[in-house]
Amino acid sequence: MKKKHFLLLVAICICFVTQTNAQRQKAKGAINIKKGFAIAGGITNYDIITDNFTTLKSDGWIFGMSATVDLPHKWYNVSYGMQLSENTLSIATKPSLRRSNVDNSVDYKLLTAQVAFLWHLKLGTDFLTLDLGPMLQYNNDLELKNSDKKNYIIDGFNAVTAKDFKNLTNFNVNGAIGLTAGINHFKIRAQYIYGFTNILGDLNKESFAKDLNNKFKGNQSMLAFTVMCLF
């Protein structure tokens, strides 16, 4: 069911972000407001900031599209769009004598879909902007990349295994800040995305959480580096 929700959101996002290469010109002397369409792809570095267990940042990929409204008479532009990413998160597990020479961490895969509305503040030129704004995110639950490690004990716990760490809060609110630089049809973007909501909230509903003194709390942290083509 959750995968169906994810695919539905992706479909809505694709319909939401459409090509808008039109220009508007009213009466004589009016200022053109240009609309453009962009596709982007790149890499991510993902983490969940939490005190409940030890995480290791890992890399993933990201793809997105956006529509930008260029306001030549303003000191900022605006854009709206969506992006999909597949991220990897590593969580430390307890070492064991039986596997002392084996990597004592487990890797999880996490799919996310984000809808964003961003302001792009022009830093003295149209070719360099400071980007910031809110994002609404839907993500799947954590998925083990290696099922052979499903019974590894998560470091910091006595009986919580890797397969128990699955359920996440599926809807989250993020904030994004970054820089975009480049020429008219080619740009690069570095972006930091922070989750304002508790992405680990659904772990508190698990039976093993009732025996723990601390509540699970964590915030998403993502770096994204993308190359953009504008039309």
N, C-alpha and C positions, 0 to 999 in steps of 0.2 A: 504493500500500500504506500509506504514512504517513497519507494522508487517511482511509483506512479505520480505522486505529488511533485517529485523532483522533475520528471519529464514534462509535467504540465506547466510548471513554472518556466522551464526553458522555452517551451513553445510560446508562452505569453510574452516572454522577454524578446524573442525574435520578432514577434509581431509588433512589439512596442518600439523597437529600434528599427526604423525604416530609412531607406535612402532618401535624403532631402537635399538634393543639390540645387534647389531652386534659389532664386534671388528675388527680393521684393523691391520694386521701385515705384514710388507713388508719384506725387506731383513733382514738377521741376524743382530741382535743388534739394530734394529729399535725400537722406542718407541710405545707402544700400545696407540691408541686413542680410548677410550671407549665411547660408546653411550648408554644412558639409557632413559627409559620412566617412567613418574610419573603421578599419579592421586592425586588430592588434594581436600579437602573439609573443610569448616569452616564457620566462621561468619564474618560479616562486621559491621562497624560503619560508617554511611554515613552522609554527610553534604554538603551544598553549601555555600561557603563563599561569602557573599554579604552585601552591605550596604543598599539595597533597601527594605528589610523586615527582620523580625526576624525568624530564623530557629532554630529547635531543632534537635540535633543529634539522630538518631534512628538506630536500629539494623536490619540486614538482613542476607542472606546466600550467599555463594559463592562456586562454583565448577569449577575445572580446570584440565587441562592436559598439559604436557610439555615434550619436548625432550631435554636432556642435553648432551652436549659434554664434557666429562671429559678429561682434558689435564694434565696428571701427571707431565709433564716437565715444566709446566707454573705455575705462581702464581695466575691464575684465570681459571675459567671454563665459558662456555657460554651456554645459553638455549634459546629456542624459544617455544612459546606455546600460549594457549588461556585460558580464564576463563569467566564463566558466573556468573552473580550475580543478585539477586533480593534485592533491597535496599528500605528502608523506610525513608522518609523525612517528618518532621512535620513543619508546618508553622503557626505562631501565627496569630490569628484573633482578631478583636475588641470584647471586652466584651459587653454583652447585658443584660439589666434588665430582659428580658424574659427568658434568659438562664444563669443567674448569677451563678447557681450551676453546670453548665455543663463545661466540658473541652473546653477552648477557643483556640483550635488549630485544624488544619486539617492534616490528614495523607495522604501522597501520596506514591504510589508504583512506582519504577523505575527499569526497566530491562536494564542491560548493558551486552555487549559482548566486550571483550578486547583481542587484539593480542599483545603479548609482545616479545621483544628481550632483554635479560638481561645478564649482566656480573656478575659473582660471584667471588668476590675477597677473596682468602683464607687467613684467619686471623691466620696464624701460623699452621694451620691444615686443612685437608680436611673436617673435621666435623663441621666447623664453617665458614660461609662466609658472607660477606657484599654484598648485591645484589642491583644493580641499572641499570636503562635502560629506554628506551622509550616504550610507549604503544599507540596503535591506538584503539579508542573506538567507537562503535556504540551503541546508547541508544534509547529506545523508549521515547515518551513524558510522562509527569507526568500523573498518573492515580489515581483518588480519591479512597481511600479505603472505604469511607463511603459516599454514595451519599446523605444521609440525611443532610450533611453539605455543600452541593454544593453552597448554597446561603450565607454562612458566609462571612463577609467582612474582607478582609485581613488587618491586623493591619498596619497602616501607610498610608492607602488610604481611600477615601471617598465612592467609588462606585465599586471598583474592588472586585469581589467575588472569592470564591475558585474555581469555575468551569472555571473562566477566566484564571487561572494559569494552563496552560496545555502544550503549545508548547515549546519545548527545541531545542537547536542546537543538531542535531542527530549524527554528526560526530565530535569527539573531540580528541585532542592529550594530552596525560598525561605523567608524569614522575613518576617512582616508585623507592623507596629506602627501604631497609629492611634488616633483618637478618634471616639466615637459620641455624639451628643447628640440629644435630642428627647423627645416625649411618648409615650404608650402605643402609638399606632398609626402614628406618623409620626416618622422619624428621619433624620438626615443623618450621613454617615460620611466622614472623611478618612483615607486609609490609604496608608502607604508600604510597598512590597514590594521586597525586595532578594534577588537570587539568590546563594545560597552556592556553587553549582556553576558550572563554566566552560561557559557557553552557546555559546562559540565553539570548543569542543573538536573538533568534527567538521571544522572547516576545516583542521586539522592533517593530515587524511587526504588532502587534495587534492594533486594533483601539483605545483601551483605552490608549495605550502608547503614542499616538500622543498628548494627553492632559497633559502629565506629563513633568515636566522640566528636570528630570533626566532620563538618559538612564539606562536600566537594564544591569547589569554586575555582573557575579558571576563565581566562580571557584570551581570545584568539589574537595571535600576532602574526602578520604576514608581510613579507617584503616581495614586491613584484617588479620585475624588470621586463619591459615590453618594447617592441619595435612596432611603430604604427605607420600604416599607409592610408593617406587621405585622398578622397575623391571629390 
